[in-house]
Amino acid sequence: MTEASIDAVLGRLDRVAVLAAEDKLIPLSTAIKVIGGKPKPWGAIFGKLLDGSLPFRIEPGAKSPVRRIFISRKDLSIIEGLGAVRNKPNRIAISDLLSKADAGEILNVGPHEVTELFADVPTRQGERAKCLPMADVISLGRRHITSAELGLRRNVSVQKAYRDALLSGVPYLGPAGFCRASAVAKFLI
């Protein structure tokens, strides 16, 4: 990607944004957490934004686009549906290693939680940052669900999702959250 291509996409986003400011809008950086335990379908999401099938508002500024783009809470199901589709990009070689930041995005956790979760993974010789095995991150994501994902999928606050999970006996598994199978069975089926 070049700076010119990024500028072109941002220009197109500015032209197709349709939502007015309202209190039920949430940043795309939060909305994406409705998908947990697997890579985020950014290409499909931006395709929906650009073709108008996912209405949004974009704020001016220097923040990253995912922090400046806002969607309606009622459209979370569009993003959630994209997470259910298994689409492998053509002509792109997928690495079997991830950065800690990419692992955090997949798991919907922050840098401190990722560091704690993967403390036992050694840093490869000659490198400053850890490279985490994609299979381990995906496996962890299949077993864990964060309060953020649970709250968005239930349309409740993160705090309520956390309290409800604890009160209903969903096992808390550590920094990556609760037992996904138990939480899904209690709240999402």
Buried (B, 14 or more C-beta within 10 A) or exposed (E): EEEEEEEEBEEEBEEBBEBEEEEEBBBBBBBBBBBBBBBBBEEBBBEBBBEEEBBBBBEEEEEEBBBBBBBBBEBBEBBBBBBEEEEEEEEEEEEEBBBBEBBBBBBBBEEEBBBEBBEEBEEEEEEEEBBBBBEBBBEBBEBBBBBBBBBBBBEBEBEBBBEBBEEEEBEEBEBBBBBBEBBBEBBEE
